[in-house]
Amino acid sequence: MASSTTVDEIIDLLKEVKPGIADQDVRPDHSVVEDLGLDSLDLLQLGRRINRHFGAEFDLDTWNAGADEHHRSVASIAAVVAAAGHA
């Protein structure tokens, strides 16, 4: 399970990628696509930032494959990072 620090760090990275959401209250259950409006380019940038920030290998394709289950939530990104042992 991801720590709240990891979730907060991912939210910060999301706000760097998508400055328009900087003033929004982003929660772990928010979908980065449906609720926050990230497009495919934003997701690629986010993936790169996660890899650099956490030293984790965040595989966007694998994460996207589970979208029906996790709805592309902020928490699902944090869970992938935590599962990689970087949180």
DRENRO-362982 format. One record per atom (N, C-alpha, C, O): residue number from 1; residue in three letters; atom name; x, y, z. Coordinates in pm, 1 decimal, decimal comma. Layout:
# DRENRO-362982
{gutor NUM Ala CA {X Y Z}};
...
END
This chain:
# DRENRO-362982
{gutor 1 Met N {84,0 -118,9 0,0}};
{gutor 1 Met CA {0,0 0,0 0,0}};
{gutor 1 Met C {88,0 124,6 0,0}};
{gutor 1 Met O {190,7 129,4 67,8}};
{gutor 2 Ala N {47,7 222,8 -74,9}};
{gutor 2 Ala CA {126,3 344,8 -88,2}};
{gutor 2 Ala C {110,8 433,6 34,4}};
{gutor 2 Ala O {3,3 441,2 94,0}};
{gutor 3 Ser N {217,3 499,1 70,4}};
{gutor 3 Ser CA {212,0 592,1 183,0}};
{gutor 3 Ser C {149,0 723,4 139,3}};
{gutor 3 Ser O {141,8 753,3 20,1}};
{gutor 4 Ser N {103,7 801,2 236,5}};
{gutor 4 Ser CA {45,1 930,8 203,6}};
{gutor 4 Ser C {150,9 1023,7 144,9}};
{gutor 4 Ser O {119,3 1111,3 64,3}};
{gutor 5 Thr N {277,0 1004,6 185,4}};
{gutor 5 Thr CA {385,4 1084,3 128,0}};
{gutor 5 Thr C {397,1 1057,0 -21,0}};
{gutor 5 Thr O {411,1 1150,0 -100,5}};
{gutor 6 Thr N {391,5 929,7 -59,5}};
{gutor 6 Thr CA {399,8 893,2 -200,4}};
{gutor 6 Thr C {284,0 954,7 -277,9}};
{gutor 6 Thr O {304,4 1009,3 -386,4}};
{gutor 7 Val N {164,0 946,6 -224,2}};
{gutor 7 Val CA {46,9 1005,0 -290,4}};
{gutor 7 Val C {67,3 1155,6 -306,2}};
{gutor 7 Val O {40,7 1210,8 -412,9}};
{gutor 8 Asp N {114,1 1222,1 -200,9}};
{gutor 8 Asp CA {136,8 1366,9 -207,7}};
{gutor 8 Asp C {241,7 1401,6 -312,5}};
{gutor 8 Asp O {226,7 1499,3 -385,9}};
{gutor 9 Glu N {347,6 1322,1 -319,5}};
{gutor 9 Glu CA {452,4 1346,4 -418,7}};
{gutor 9 Glu C {398,7 1327,7 -560,0}};
{gutor 9 Glu O {434,5 1403,6 -650,1}};
{gutor 10 Ile N {313,9 1228,7 -580,4}};
{gutor 10 Ile CA {254,6 1206,1 -712,3}};
{gutor 10 Ile C {161,0 1321,1 -747,7}};
{gutor 10 Ile O {157,0 1364,8 -862,7}};
{gutor 11 Ile N {87,0 1369,5 -651,2}};
{gutor 11 Ile CA {-0,2 1485,3 -675,6}};
{gutor 11 Ile C {83,8 1605,6 -716,1}};
{gutor 11 Ile O {45,8 1679,2 -807,2}};
{gutor 12 Asp N {196,9 1626,6 -650,4}};
{gutor 12 Asp CA {286,4 1736,5 -688,4}};
{gutor 12 Asp C {335,6 1719,7 -832,2}};
{gutor 12 Asp O {339,9 1816,2 -908,5}};
{gutor 13 Leu N {372,7 1596,6 -868,8}};
{gutor 13 Leu CA {417,9 1570,2 -1005,7}};
{gutor 13 Leu C {305,0 1594,6 -1106,2}};
{gutor 13 Leu O {328,3 1648,0 -1214,7}};
{gutor 14 Leu N {183,6 1555,7 -1069,9}};
{gutor 14 Leu CA {67,8 1580,5 -1156,8}};
{gutor 14 Leu C {49,6 1729,8 -1181,4}};
{gutor 14 Leu O {21,9 1772,5 -1293,4}};
{gutor 15 Lys N {65,6 1808,0 -1076,0}};
{gutor 15 Lys CA {47,8 1953,1 -1088,4}};
{gutor 15 Lys C {160,1 2017,5 -1168,8}};
{gutor 15 Lys O {139,9 2122,4 -1230,0}};
{gutor 16 Glu N {277,8 1956,0 -1169,5}};
{gutor 16 Glu CA {386,8 2004,9 -1255,0}};
{gutor 16 Glu C {355,0 1977,5 -1401,7}};
{gutor 16 Glu O {379,4 2061,7 -1488,1}};
{gutor 17 Val N {300,7 1859,9 -1428,7}};
{gutor 17 Val CA {268,2 1821,0 -1565,7}};
{gutor 17 Val C {147,9 1899,8 -1617,3}};
{gutor 17 Val O {143,8 1938,0 -1734,3}};
{gutor 18 Lys N {51,3 1923,6 -1531,2}};
{gutor 18 Lys CA {-74,4 1989,3 -1569,1}};
{gutor 18 Lys C {-95,4 2111,2 -1478,6}};
{gutor 18 Lys O {-174,8 2104,5 -1384,8}};
{gutor 19 Pro N {-25,4 2222,7 -1505,1}};
{gutor 19 Pro CA {-32,9 2339,7 -1417,2}};
{gutor 19 Pro C {-175,0 2392,8 -1395,2}};
{gutor 19 Pro O {-201,0 2458,9 -1294,6}};
{gutor 20 Gly N {-265,6 2365,1 -1486,6}};
{gutor 20 Gly CA {-403,0 2411,4 -1473,1}};
{gutor 20 Gly C {-476,6 2352,9 -1353,5}};
{gutor 20 Gly O {-580,0 2406,0 -1313,0}};
{gutor 21 Ile N {-424,6 2243,0 -1295,6}};
{gutor 21 Ile CA {-490,3 2182,2 -1179,4}};
{gutor 21 Ile C {-421,1 2221,2 -1048,9}};
{gutor 21 Ile O {-453,9 2168,2 -942,8}};
{gutor 22 Ala N {-325,5 2313,6 -1056,8}};
{gutor 22 Ala CA {-245,4 2351,1 -939,7}};
{gutor 22 Ala C {-330,6 2397,4 -821,9}};
{gutor 22 Ala O {-294,1 2374,3 -706,6}};
{gutor 23 Asp N {-442,1 2461,5 -849,0}};
{gutor 23 Asp CA {-527,2 2512,9 -741,3}};
{gutor 23 Asp C {-637,9 2417,2 -700,6}};
{gutor 23 Asp O {-715,9 2447,1 -610,1}};
{gutor 24 Gln N {-645,4 2302,5 -766,7}};
{gutor 24 Gln CA {-749,4 2204,7 -735,0}};
{gutor 24 Gln C {-710,1 2119,1 -615,9}};
{gutor 24 Gln O {-591,9 2097,4 -589,1}};
{gutor 25 Asp N {-810,7 2071,1 -545,3}};
{gutor 25 Asp CA {-789,4 1973,9 -438,6}};
{gutor 25 Asp C {-788,9 1836,3 -504,8}};
{gutor 25 Asp O {-894,4 1781,1 -536,2}};
{gutor 26 Val N {-670,1 1782,1 -525,4}};
{gutor 26 Val CA {-657,1 1652,4 -591,8}};
{gutor 26 Val C {-654,2 1543,6 -484,9}};
{gutor 26 Val O {-573,8 1547,9 -391,7}};
{gutor 27 Arg N {-744,1 1445,7 -500,4}};
{gutor 27 Arg CA {-754,9 1335,8 -403,4}};
{gutor 27 Arg C {-706,7 1204,8 -465,9}};
{gutor 27 Arg O {-702,8 1191,3 -588,2}};
{gutor 28 Pro N {-670,3 1109,6 -381,9}};
{gutor 28 Pro CA {-623,2 980,0 -432,7}};
{gutor 28 Pro C {-723,7 908,5 -522,9}};
{gutor 28 Pro O {-684,0 833,4 -611,9}};
{gutor 29 Asp N {-852,9 931,0 -500,8}};
{gutor 29 Asp CA {-953,3 861,4 -581,3}};
{gutor 29 Asp C {-982,5 931,5 -714,4}};
{gutor 29 Asp O {-1057,8 878,7 -796,1}};
{gutor 30 His N {-925,0 1047,3 -736,8}};
{gutor 30 His CA {-945,6 1116,5 -864,5}};
{gutor 30 His C {-881,3 1038,8 -978,3}};
{gutor 30 His O {-771,0 985,6 -965,3}};
{gutor 31 Ser N {-951,6 1033,6 -1088,4}};
{gutor 31 Ser CA {-895,8 975,9 -1210,5}};
{gutor 31 Ser C {-811,1 1083,3 -1277,5}};
{gutor 31 Ser O {-855,8 1196,5 -1295,8}};
{gutor 32 Val N {-688,8 1047,1 -1313,7}};
{gutor 32 Val CA {-601,8 1146,9 -1375,6}};
{gutor 32 Val C {-651,1 1184,9 -1515,2}};
{gutor 32 Val O {-617,4 1291,9 -1565,9}};
{gutor 33 Val N {-730,4 1097,9 -1577,4}};
{gutor 33 Val CA {-783,3 1126,5 -1710,2}};
{gutor 33 Val C {-921,2 1191,7 -1700,6}};
{gutor 33 Val O {-941,1 1302,9 -1749,8}};
{gutor 34 Glu N {-1015,8 1123,0 -1637,8}};
{gutor 34 Glu CA {-1153,4 1172,5 -1634,4}};
{gutor 34 Glu C {-1170,0 1295,3 -1544,7}};
{gutor 34 Glu O {-1236,7 1391,1 -1583,8}};
{gutor 35 Asp N {-1110,4 1294,0 -1425,2}};
{gutor 35 Asp CA {-1130,6 1405,0 -1331,2}};
{gutor 35 Asp C {-1031,3 1519,8 -1350,7}};
{gutor 35 Asp O {-1067,1 1636,7 -1336,7}};
{gutor 36 Leu N {-906,3 1485,5 -1383,3}};
{gutor 36 Leu CA {-801,5 1588,0 -1390,0}};
{gutor 36 Leu C {-766,5 1630,7 -1531,5}};
{gutor 36 Leu O {-697,5 1730,8 -1551,0}};
{gutor 37 Gly N {-813,5 1556,0 -1630,1}};
{gutor 37 Gly CA {-799,9 1597,8 -1769,2}};
{gutor 37 Gly C {-664,6 1576,0 -1834,6}};
{gutor 37 Gly O {-632,5 1643,7 -1932,2}};
{gutor 38 Leu N {-584,5 1483,2 -1783,5}};
{gutor 38 Leu CA {-457,1 1455,6 -1848,7}};
{gutor 38 Leu C {-481,3 1381,5 -1980,0}};
{gutor 38 Leu O {-565,3 1291,8 -1988,1}};
{gutor 39 Asp N {-406,7 1420,6 -2081,3}};
{gutor 39 Asp CA {-415,6 1350,0 -2208,7}};
{gutor 39 Asp C {-295,3 1256,4 -2222,0}};
{gutor 39 Asp O {-215,6 1243,8 -2129,0}};
{gutor 40 Ser N {-282,6 1191,9 -2336,1}};
{gutor 40 Ser CA {-176,8 1091,8 -2352,4}};
{gutor 40 Ser C {-37,2 1152,0 -2340,1}};
{gutor 40 Ser O {52,2 1088,4 -2284,3}};
{gutor 41 Leu N {-17,2 1272,2 -2390,8}};
{gutor 41 Leu CA {113,3 1337,1 -2377,7}};
{gutor 41 Leu C {143,1 1370,3 -2231,1}};
{gutor 41 Leu O {255,3 1351,9 -2183,8}};
{gutor 42 Asp N {41,2 1419,2 -2160,4}};
{gutor 42 Asp CA {57,2 1446,9 -2016,8}};
{gutor 42 Asp C {95,9 1319,8 -1941,7}};
{gutor 42 Asp O {181,9 1323,1 -1853,6}};
{gutor 43 Leu N {32,3 1207,9 -1976,6}};
{gutor 43 Leu CA {62,2 1081,3 -1909,2}};
{gutor 43 Leu C {205,2 1035,7 -1935,9}};
{gutor 43 Leu O {271,4 983,0 -1846,5}};
{gutor 44 Leu N {252,9 1055,9 -2058,5}};
{gutor 44 Leu CA {392,0 1022,1 -2089,0}};
{gutor 44 Leu C {487,7 1106,6 -2005,9}};
{gutor 44 Leu O {585,5 1055,8 -1951,1}};
{gutor 45 Gln N {458,6 1235,4 -1997,2}};
{gutor 45 Gln CA {542,8 1324,8 -1915,9}};
{gutor 45 Gln C {537,9 1284,5 -1769,0}};
{gutor 45 Gln O {640,2 1285,2 -1700,5}};
{gutor 46 Leu N {419,6 1249,6 -1721,1}};
{gutor 46 Leu CA {405,6 1206,5 -1582,4}};
{gutor 46 Leu C {486,9 1080,8 -1556,8}};
{gutor 46 Leu O {556,4 1070,9 -1455,7}};
{gutor 47 Gly N {478,5 985,0 -1647,8}};
{gutor 47 Gly CA {554,4 861,5 -1634,0}};
{gutor 47 Gly C {704,2 888,2 -1624,2}};
{gutor 47 Gly O {773,2 828,4 -1541,6}};
{gutor 48 Arg N {753,6 976,8 -1707,5}};
{gutor 48 Arg CA {896,5 1011,3 -1703,0}};
{gutor 48 Arg C {933,0 1077,3 -1570,1}};
{gutor 48 Arg O {1036,9 1046,8 -1511,4}};
{gutor 49 Arg N {848,3 1166,3 -1523,9}};
{gutor 49 Arg CA {875,8 1234,2 -1395,8}};
{gutor 49 Arg C {874,8 1134,9 -1279,4}};
{gutor 49 Arg O {957,3 1143,9 -1188,5}};
{gutor 50 Ile N {781,7 1041,1 -1282,9}};
{gutor 50 Ile CA {775,7 938,8 -1177,8}};
{gutor 50 Ile C {904,1 855,8 -1179,5}};
{gutor 50 Ile O {963,1 829,1 -1074,8}};
{gutor 51 Asn N {946,3 815,7 -1298,2}};
{gutor 51 Asn CA {1068,6 736,3 -1309,7}};
{gutor 51 Asn C {1188,8 811,1 -1253,2}};
{gutor 51 Asn O {1270,3 752,9 -1181,6}};
{gutor 52 Arg N {1200,0 939,1 -1285,0}};
{gutor 52 Arg CA {1312,3 1018,5 -1234,4}};
{gutor 52 Arg C {1300,6 1043,9 -1084,0}};
{gutor 52 Arg O {1398,5 1030,7 -1010,6}};
{gutor 53 His N {1182,2 1079,9 -1039,1}};
{gutor 53 His CA {1162,2 1118,2 -899,3}};
{gutor 53 His C {1180,4 1000,4 -803,5}};
{gutor 53 His O {1247,7 1012,0 -701,0}};
{gutor 54 Phe N {1120,5 889,0 -838,0}};
{gutor 54 Phe CA {1122,5 773,4 -748,1}};
{gutor 54 Phe C {1230,7 671,4 -783,7}};
{gutor 54 Phe O {1259,7 581,4 -704,9}};
{gutor 55 Gly N {1289,7 685,1 -901,1}};
{gutor 55 Gly CA {1384,2 583,8 -945,4}};
{gutor 55 Gly C {1312,8 453,2 -974,9}};
{gutor 55 Gly O {1373,1 345,9 -974,0}};
{gutor 56 Ala N {1183,0 464,3 -1001,1}};
{gutor 56 Ala CA {1098,9 346,9 -1027,1}};
{gutor 56 Ala C {1076,0 333,6 -1176,6}};
{gutor 56 Ala O {1084,9 431,3 -1251,1}};
{gutor 57 Glu N {1046,8 214,0 -1218,9}};
{gutor 57 Glu CA {1010,3 192,1 -1358,0}};
{gutor 57 Glu C {858,3 188,2 -1364,2}};
{gutor 57 Glu O {796,4 84,0 -1342,9}};
{gutor 58 Phe N {799,5 303,3 -1393,7}};
{gutor 58 Phe CA {654,4 312,8 -1405,9}};
{gutor 58 Phe C {619,9 282,4 -1550,9}};
{gutor 58 Phe O {647,0 363,1 -1639,8}};
{gutor 59 Asp N {560,1 166,2 -1574,8}};
{gutor 59 Asp CA {524,3 123,6 -1709,8}};
{gutor 59 Asp C {381,8 169,5 -1740,3}};
{gutor 59 Asp O {284,2 111,4 -1692,9}};
{gutor 60 Leu N {373,0 273,3 -1819,4}};
{gutor 60 Leu CA {244,4 334,2 -1852,5}};
{gutor 60 Leu C {150,1 235,6 -1920,6}};
{gutor 60 Leu O {30,4 234,8 -1891,7}};
{gutor 61 Asp N {202,6 152,4 -2011,0}};
{gutor 61 Asp CA {118,0 56,3 -2082,5}};
{gutor 61 Asp C {57,7 -47,0 -1987,5}};
{gutor 61 Asp O {-60,5 -79,7 -1997,2}};
{gutor 62 Thr N {139,3 -97,5 -1896,4}};
{gutor 62 Thr CA {90,3 -195,0 -1798,8}};
{gutor 62 Thr C {-14,3 -131,7 -1708,5}};
{gutor 62 Thr O {-118,4 -191,7 -1681,3}};
{gutor 63 Trp N {13,5 -10,6 -1662,2}};
{gutor 63 Trp CA {-81,3 61,7 -1576,5}};
{gutor 63 Trp C {-213,3 85,9 -1650,4}};
{gutor 63 Trp O {-320,9 64,5 -1594,6}};
{gutor 64 Asn N {-204,4 130,5 -1776,2}};
{gutor 64 Asn CA {-324,2 156,0 -1856,7}};
{gutor 64 Asn C {-405,1 29,6 -1880,1}};
{gutor 64 Asn O {-527,6 35,3 -1890,8}};
{gutor 65 Ala N {-337,6 -84,0 -1888,1}};
{gutor 65 Ala CA {-406,8 -211,4 -1912,7}};
{gutor 65 Ala C {-504,6 -243,9 -1799,2}};
{gutor 65 Ala O {-603,3 -314,0 -1821,4}};
{gutor 66 Gly N {-478,5 -194,4 -1679,9}};
{gutor 66 Gly CA {-566,3 -219,0 -1566,3}};
{gutor 66 Gly C {-667,5 -108,9 -1541,7}};
{gutor 66 Gly O {-729,0 -104,1 -1435,2}};
{gutor 67 Ala N {-685,6 -20,7 -1638,3}};
{gutor 67 Ala CA {-772,2 96,3 -1620,4}};
{gutor 67 Ala C {-915,8 60,7 -1584,2}};
{gutor 67 Ala O {-980,5 134,1 -1509,6}};
{gutor 68 Asp N {-966,4 -50,8 -1635,9}};
{gutor 68 Asp CA {-1103,9 -90,2 -1602,7}};
{gutor 68 Asp C {-1118,0 -116,4 -1453,9}};
{gutor 68 Asp O {-1224,2 -94,1 -1395,7}};
{gutor 69 Glu N {-1011,6 -163,2 -1393,4}};
{gutor 69 Glu CA {-1014,7 -195,7 -1250,7}};
{gutor 69 Glu C {-986,3 -75,3 -1162,1}};
{gutor 69 Glu O {-1055,3 -54,7 -1062,2}};
{gutor 70 His N {-886,0 4,6 -1197,0}};
{gutor 70 His CA {-845,6 114,2 -1108,4}};
{gutor 70 His C {-886,6 252,8 -1157,1}};
{gutor 70 His O {-862,3 351,3 -1087,4}};
{gutor 71 His N {-947,0 262,9 -1272,6}};
{gutor 71 His CA {-1001,0 388,0 -1326,2}};
{gutor 71 His C {-897,1 499,2 -1336,8}};
{gutor 71 His O {-930,8 617,6 -1332,5}};
{gutor 72 Arg N {-769,0 459,6 -1350,8}};
{gutor 72 Arg CA {-658,7 555,5 -1366,8}};
{gutor 72 Arg C {-653,6 655,4 -1250,9}};
{gutor 72 Arg O {-631,1 774,7 -1270,9}};
{gutor 73 Ser N {-674,7 605,3 -1131,9}};
{gutor 73 Ser CA {-674,8 693,1 -1014,7}};
{gutor 73 Ser C {-533,8 730,0 -972,2}};
{gutor 73 Ser O {-436,9 661,2 -1004,4}};
{gutor 74 Val N {-524,6 840,4 -899,0}};
{gutor 74 Val CA {-397,2 883,0 -841,0}};
{gutor 74 Val C {-344,3 771,9 -750,4}};
{gutor 74 Val O {-225,1 741,2 -751,8}};
{gutor 75 Ala N {-433,6 712,3 -672,0}};
{gutor 75 Ala CA {-392,7 604,7 -580,5}};
{gutor 75 Ala C {-336,1 485,1 -655,2}};
{gutor 75 Ala O {-246,2 418,1 -604,4}};
{gutor 76 Ser N {-386,9 456,7 -774,9}};
{gutor 76 Ser CA {-335,2 342,3 -851,0}};
{gutor 76 Ser C {-191,8 366,4 -896,3}};
{gutor 76 Ser O {-112,4 272,5 -903,5}};
{gutor 77 Ile N {-158,4 490,0 -926,6}};
{gutor 77 Ile CA {-20,2 523,7 -962,5}};
{gutor 77 Ile C {69,4 504,0 -840,4}};
{gutor 77 Ile O {177,2 445,3 -849,8}};
{gutor 78 Ala N {23,4 553,8 -726,3}};
{gutor 78 Ala CA {100,1 539,2 -602,1}};
{gutor 78 Ala C {119,4 391,8 -567,7}};
{gutor 78 Ala O {225,3 353,5 -518,0}};
{gutor 79 Ala N {19,2 309,2 -593,4}};
{gutor 79 Ala CA {29,3 166,2 -564,0}};
{gutor 79 Ala C {135,5 99,2 -651,0}};
{gutor 79 Ala O {208,6 12,2 -603,6}};
{gutor 80 Val N {144,5 138,8 -777,3}};
{gutor 80 Val CA {246,1 83,5 -866,0}};
{gutor 80 Val C {385,7 121,5 -816,5}};
{gutor 80 Val O {476,4 38,2 -814,7}};
{gutor 81 Val N {402,2 246,8 -776,7}};
{gutor 81 Val CA {531,1 293,3 -725,0}};
{gutor 81 Val C {566,3 217,7 -597,4}};
{gutor 81 Val O {680,3 175,1 -579,1}};
{gutor 82 Ala N {467,1 201,1 -508,8}};
{gutor 82 Ala CA {490,9 131,1 -383,7}};
{gutor 82 Ala C {525,9 -15,9 -408,9}};
{gutor 82 Ala O {613,4 -71,5 -342,7}};
{gutor 83 Ala N {457,9 -77,7 -503,8}};
{gutor 83 Ala CA {483,1 -217,7 -535,3}};
{gutor 83 Ala C {624,0 -237,8 -591,6}};
{gutor 83 Ala O {683,3 -344,8 -577,9}};
{gutor 84 Ala N {675,5 -133,3 -654,7}};
{gutor 84 Ala CA {811,7 -141,4 -708,0}};
{gutor 84 Ala C {914,8 -120,5 -598,2}};
{gutor 84 Ala O {1035,3 -124,6 -623,0}};
{gutor 85 Gly N {865,7 -97,9 -475,9}};
{gutor 85 Gly CA {955,4 -83,4 -361,8}};
{gutor 85 Gly C {1020,6 52,4 -349,5}};
{gutor 85 Gly O {1126,5 66,1 -288,2}};
{gutor 86 His N {957,1 153,2 -408,0}};
{gutor 86 His CA {1015,6 286,7 -406,6}};
{gutor 86 His C {932,3 385,3 -328,8}};
{gutor 86 His O {940,2 505,7 -353,2}};
{gutor 87 Ala N {853,4 337,7 -236,6}};
{gutor 87 Ala CA {771,0 430,2 -158,6}};
{gutor 87 Ala C {777,3 393,1 -12,7}};
{gutor 87 Ala O {714,7 458,8 70,5}};
END
